[in-house]
Amino acid sequence: MAPRIYAPNDAHESNYVVPFVEGVAALDDGDTKLAWFTAKGYEIVSGTNRITPIDRLPFAELIRLAPFVGVNPANKEKFELVALIEAAVKTVYKLTIAAFDAIANVSAGTVAVPLFADAAAVIAALPTSVKATLADGTVATVPVTTWVDTDTYDPAVAASYTFTATLGTIPAPFATAVTASVEVVVAA
């Protein structure tokens, strides 16, 4: 999942050619710099590849804001306060995921040479997260806890079978009432 990186202090501006804003930076999934930041003890928080409006607040402002949204700021680090405040204001400030990015069809081989013996084998090969790109370019990465075989996959019958995602926890400040699906195709 796309991570945000929290530096040890708000004044941190750049490291490893990654710009920080108020001690926070964002990376895309698979960015090779992530291992370096992890090894150096930075806090890594999954969910979005964008710095949120709450991230942009200095730590002192987060401490002042926290009680107004019902959050006790005592003994909290910046990444913890951001997560708690984002969750508290989620009902007011929502970025609604209207649809997930399309997932390419998955080839299940042919009836003569199937690639997956059963639905469980298909599910094991499907992605563990899905992405949604909002109009402003913000990318939300949402975990998939499992996939449901909605068409009763049968490797002996040429057809397109739909598998629907059961989504995990939607990261703040996102909300959605939709889910993702993928087509698994058995060719004749």
Secondary structure, DSSP 8 states (H G I E B T S, - for coil): --EEEE-SSTT--EETTEE-BTTEEE--TT-TTHHHHHHTT-EEEESBSS--TTTTS-HHHHHHHGGGGT---TT--HHHHHHHHHHHHTTTS-EEE--------EEEEESSSBS-SSHHHHHHHS-SEEEEE-TTS-EEEEEEEEEEESS---TTS-EEEEEEEEE----TTEEES---EEEEEEE-
